[in-house]
């Protein structure tokens, strides 16, 4: 038995020899996406997003060159000397502790610093303190929300102008927002802090998601060219062919992007304990994976669902289905559709059909070329 060939599989998908019914099963993908979105909203509502100190303000204390990274001593000191503040303690690497708490008075700060120095056996110069006021935190939150909103609006306008189809723009924006929502749900589930690095990661997710969806939609538009000049395939079938033709490209792009991000996540989170690397890499890793999937299984089926409401598309679909029911020999035999469309200069559309030799460009003879 011959082994699996990724290249042959990709060629079969592009030619139509092999086809997966992505668009026909769109109700299934809508349900899955809806369940994931609702689950993310529920997780965020129950657990909440752990906003970093840059957003909520407070005091951050870093204790370096410690012999242990246990959190217990730091929590004991804060309970005794910091009053009713709600501290967050995390290990940074193998010899440092980072503590985030509410704003402290000068007296509380002095007591906490002395207590931490004694608890971890370090000198005072190994302890650094930075304070962020509530006004600064509110400003960072406002700018982050504004940046996401501006990007979404700009992306919607760009998609509408580029494709000259508002339905593609709507489908792309809905799927992009779903990507960010699911990534935020994963963040809330894991409990990691949302920092400015996380917001940068989310914006990067939106950019990657927009690029991936534009590639798929561009293929959909290409396949839909000349749709009304033939009666052998519907718009949904042409869009499904586009999804299959871009499947390999989406897999390759995602794997190439996920490998270095996964390495950064592993090194930053498990080996170095670097908060900035970890926060950025997690949002990127989840977002890239979700974006690649949503481009194929959510954005394109949603665009087809919206386009099929157009009177012209609806009438053409009815004409194609009527021809098949009337007993058109080609329309009822998917294996013939590729050859018929190739002969007509069109595209192979039916799942399982392929153009074969008839779909290849014709070469001129040497004698004709010499004339």
Number of C-alpha atoms within 10 A of each C-alpha: 3 4 5 8 9 10 10 10 13 19 15 18 24 21 22 25 21 18 21 16 13 22 26 14 12 18 15 14 19 16 11 14 19 13 12 16 20 15 16 22 17 14 18 19 12 11 13 16 20 17 17 18 23 22 23 19 22 21 19 21 20 20 26 22 16 17 12 14 22 15 15 10 16 24 18 14 18 23 15 13 20 22 11 11 15 13 18 17 20 18 19 19 17 15 13 21 23 20 19 22 20 22 18 17 10 9 10 16 18 12 16 21 22 17 19 23 19 14 15 20 14 17 15 13 9 14 19 13 13 10 17 17 16 17 12 14 17 15 13 17 19 12 11 16 11 12 14 16 12 11 14 21 11 12 19 21 15 13 22 16 12 14 15 12 14 18 18 26 25 19 22 29 22 17 26 27 16 22 28 23 21 21 26 24 25 21 24 24 16 12 14 18 19 21 20 20 18 24 19 18 23 25 21 17 25 26 17 20 27 22 15 24 28 19 16 24 26 14 18 24 16 15 21 18 13 11 19 16 10 13 18 26 24 24 22 24 23 25 26 26 30 27 29 25 22 20 20 18 15 21 14 11 13 20 16 11 16 19 12 13 22 17 13 19 24 17 16 21 20 12 13 15 19 16 20 14 19 24 24 24 26 25 27 27 23 23 30 29 19 21 31 23 20 24 28 25 22 28 26 28 26 24 23 24 17 15 19 18 11 10 10 12 18 14 13 20 21 14 16 18 16 14 17 18 11 11 11 13 12 17 22 16 14 19 18 17 25 29 22 19 22 18 13 12 12 19 27 31 29 25 22 18 21 28 23 14 10 15 20 9 7 8 7 8 8 8 7 7 8 6 5
